[in-house]
Amino acid sequence: MRHEKASNLLGLARHLASSAEGLTLDEMAERLRVGRRTAERMRDAVREVFPQLEEIDDPPTRRFRIAGGLDGLFLAPDADELAALRGAAETLAAQGAGVRAAALRELERKLLASMRASARRRVAPDLEALVQAETIAAHAGPRPFEDAGVLATVRAAIKAMTALAFVYDGGSSPGRRREVTPLGVLFGRANYLVACEADGRPRSWRFDRMRDVSALERAALPPPDFSLQDFADESFGIYHGALEDVVLVIDADRREDALAWRFHANQTVEQLRDGRVRVAFRAGGMLELAWHLFTWSDAVEIVSPPSLKAVMADELRKALARHAPAGTS
């Protein structure tokens, strides 16, 4: 068996061992990026090597899993994987996300502790070389508030599906105590709790403005149709507002930048005949979008909506009022 085939079979075995509910043949094919017949042959080959492979009826299909997991011999990470894990921890630490950085560092220690001594010795030189040769480029921006106690309380309430209480030093009524149904957490330039009050409408609450946070014993079930990803995709960045149909046209000399840039998760991109690039998406948060468009200087034309044009013009007037030389208009 060629090395590549053996590696692919081991990869499938890892997928089957890491899934609690098991995988269908179609899911195997999707994860491995192969056809269904190839996935079927690979499943049969895995069964020969791992006879503990289980088959579960899940009408109208069947699922497969290796419920007992794999021996550590088949799971030892390589230097590239460990270096990526350490790099992710360093990135989070540089951003001020100390809680998640500490979790990744602890995961790295657990992985190294689970490896056989010979495997650790073999991977150590390459890992050290990669760590010394790779670093994180720091970017300007706010450091998000990430308190271990607050995050742990929020996560406990989400997992237990119970209400959450806190005093919120923001919004229209600073200092007011809130009782909410927690729906999720948005990590970014600032960290936000997504939750809803009695009206059932999801809102964002900044972690750095929350205090006296506690999980309540009262059950609080999220709306059955709520999707945190859909909620996040409704806005440009973090700020939510009325949804607008945004159309931007980027100049031809910035075409390559525009084609490689993601303005929004649901954007459509079209190359125009004159070399310019048209980007369209639907989102809220026009102020934050205007702030971002400043970084493109005069290379972007706002086609729509009019509200974004108005916000951009207003921000430009404010900047000119502060920075334009005396006597200029």
N, C-alpha and C positions, 0 to 999 in steps of 0.2 A: 504493500500500500504506500503510495507516495506521501511525503511529509504533509503536503497541503491537504490531502484527503483526511489524514489522521487528525490534523489540527481542526478541520471542519467538524469531524465527528465528535471530538472532545468538546468543541464549542457547543454543539447541540446537546451533549450530555449535561453540560453546565446549565444551559437554559432549562432543561427538563428537571434538574435537581433544584433550581432556584425558584421554581414556580409552585406555589402551594396548591393551586387548583388544577395544574397541568396545562398542556398545550394541545390544541388540535393540529391536524396536519397542515391546514391552511396557515395557522399561526406560526408553525415551524418554518414553512416556506417563506413567509413574510420576514421573519427575523433573520433567516439565513440568506435571503434574496436569491432563492432558487425556485424552480417549478415544483408543483405538487408531487409529481412522480419522483423527482429527485429527493424531495423531503421524505417520501415514503420509503425509498431505498435506504436513506440514511438512518431513518428510525429503526429499520430492521437490522442494520449493521450495529447500531447502538445496543439493541436488545441482545445481540450475540456477546458483546463485551460486558454489558451490565444487565444480567438476567433479572435483576430486581426491578426493572422497568415495569410500572403498573399501567393497566389500561382501565379507564373509568368511563362508564356509560354516561353520556350527557346529551340525550336526544335533542336534536336529530343527528348528533355527531358523537365522536368519542374523543376523550382527552388522554394524554399520556404524561407520566411524571416518574421521577426517581425519588420516591418519598423519603428514603433514608439518607439522602444526600450522597456526596462523593467523598472518597478518602482524600485527606489533605495532599497526597501526592499529586492529585489531578487539579488542585486548586491553588498551588503556589503561584503568587504573582511574580511577574518579571520586573526588571529594573525600570522599564518604560512606564509600566502601570504604577509602580510605587512613586516614581518621580512625578507623574501626573497628579497623584493623590497629594503629595507634599506641596506641589505647586498650587493646587486648588486651596489648600489650607493657608498658604502664604498670601494668596490673593485675597482671601476673605479677611485675614488678619490686617492686611494693608488697607482694606476698605473700612476697618473698624468693626467687622463682624466677628468679634472675639468668641462668642458662644459657638457658632458653627465652625470656626477655625479650630477650636479646642476639640470639637467632636471628630473632625477629620484627623487630627493628630492622634487622638485616642484610637481611632480605627486603624491608623497606620501601625501603632504599637501592637494592637491585637493581631493584625496580619503577620507582622514580623515574629511575634511570640508563637503563633500557630505553625510557623514554618519549621521544617527540620533544620538542624544546625548546618548540615552540608549545603542546603539550599540557601540559607542566609549568607553563608560564607561566599557562595558562588555569585550571589546577586550584589553583595555589598560594594565591590569596586566600581561596577557600572553605575550603581545608584549614586555613589558619591561623585563620580565624574559628571553625571547629568545634573545633579544638584548644584555643583560648582559652575557648570556651563550655562545654566538657565536661571533667569531672574524675572521679576515682575516689573513692568514699566508703570510707575505710579501716575495716576491721572488726577487732575484737580477736581475737587467736588466735595460735598458734605460727607462727614463720617456718620453713618446711620447709628441711631441709638439701639443698642442690643444688650439689654439687661438679662442675665441668666434667670433670675427669679421670675421676672415678668413673662419671659418667653416660656418658661416651664409651666407657669400657671395657665397661660393661654392654650398651650398644647394639651395640657391635662383636660381642660374644659372641652376642647374640640374632640378629643378621643372619647371622653365620657358622654358627649352630647348633653352637656349641662350649661346653664346660663353663666354669664360672666358679669361681674360688677366692677366698676372703677369710677374714679373721679376724673373728669376730663377738663384739662386746662386749655381749652380751645373751642372753636366753633362759636355759635351765636350766644351761648350761655356758659362762659368759662366758670369752672369750679362746680359744675352740676354733676351729681352722681348719676351714672347710667347703668342700666341693666340690659344686656344685649344677648342675642343668640350669636355665638361666634361661628363664622363661616370659613375662615382661612386667614393666611398671612401672606402679604405681598412684601418681598424683600427687594430693595433697590437703593436709590440714593437716600431715601428715608424708608424706614420699615413701618408698615401699616397693618393693623388688624382690620379685616373686613368682617362686618357684623351687621345685624339688623335689629332695630328696636321693635316696639309693638306694631308699627305700621307695616313691617315686613319688607321694607325697602333697604337693600344693601347699601352700606356707606363705608368709607375708609376713615380709620381713626389712627392718628400718629402715635407710635409707641412712646415717643419722648414727651407727649402731653398727657399720658395716662399715669395715674398714681393710685395707691391703695387698691391694687388689683387683686381680686379674689374670685375663685370659682364657687358658684352656688350649688346647692344640692337639687335645685329645681331643674327638671328636664327641659331641654331647649333643642328641638330638632330643626335642622336646616330645611329650607323649602326643598321639596323633592326635585324640582326642575332647576335648582341653582347650580351653576358651573363657575368655579373661581376663575378658570382660564377665560371663559367668555366675558366675565366681568372685567378682567384685566384688559382684554382685547378691545373693550369699548372705548378706551381712552388712549390719548397719546401720552405716554409716560404714566403718571400716577393720578393726575387730576381728572375727575369726572365732570361732565357737563352734558349739555344737550348734544346729541349725536349730529354730526355734520358730514356732508359729502365733500371730501377734500380732494382737490385736483391741483397738482403742482407740475410745472414744466421746468426741467433743468437744462441749462445751456449745453450746446454740443461739446464745448471744450471741457466740460465736467461729466461727459457721458459715462466714462468708465467708472468714475466715482459713484455716479447715480445707480448704475447697474449693479454695483457691488454693495450698495447701501440698503439697509432695511429701515424704512421710515415707520412701517406698521406691520403687525403680524398678518393682516388680511389685505395687504396692498396688491394692486395689479400694476404691472410695469409694461410700457409700450415704447418701442423705439420709433421715433417719427422720421419721416423721409429726409428732413433737413438736418438730421443728426442729433436733435434734441431728444430728451427722454420725458415721457409723461408718466406720472405716478398718481394713482388714485386709491383712496381708501375711505372708510367711514369710521369716524371716531369723535370723541369729545375732547375737551382740554385744549382749547385754542390758544390760551396764553402760553402754556408750556411748549406747544408746537411753534409758536412765534419765536420764543426764546431759542429753540433749536435752529430755526431757519436763519437766525443771525449768523450762525457759523458757516453758512453757505454764501455769505456776502450778497453780491448782486447776481449770482449764478442761478437763482431760483425765481421763477415768476409764480405768484399765487393766482391761479385761475378762479378758484372758488374754495370756500364760500365767501360771501361779502364780509361776514363777521370776522374771519381770519384776517382779511385785508385791513379791516378797521383796527383790530388789535395790533397788528404789525405797525400800522401807521402811528398809532398812539404811542407804542413803545419807542419808535424812532423819534417822535417829537420829544419824549421825555429824555432820551439820550442826548439829543441835540441841545436841548435846553441846559443840560448839565455840562456838556463838553465843547460845544461850538465856540470858537473864538468870539470875543466881544465885537459887536458891529456887524456880524454876519447873520444871515437869515436862513 
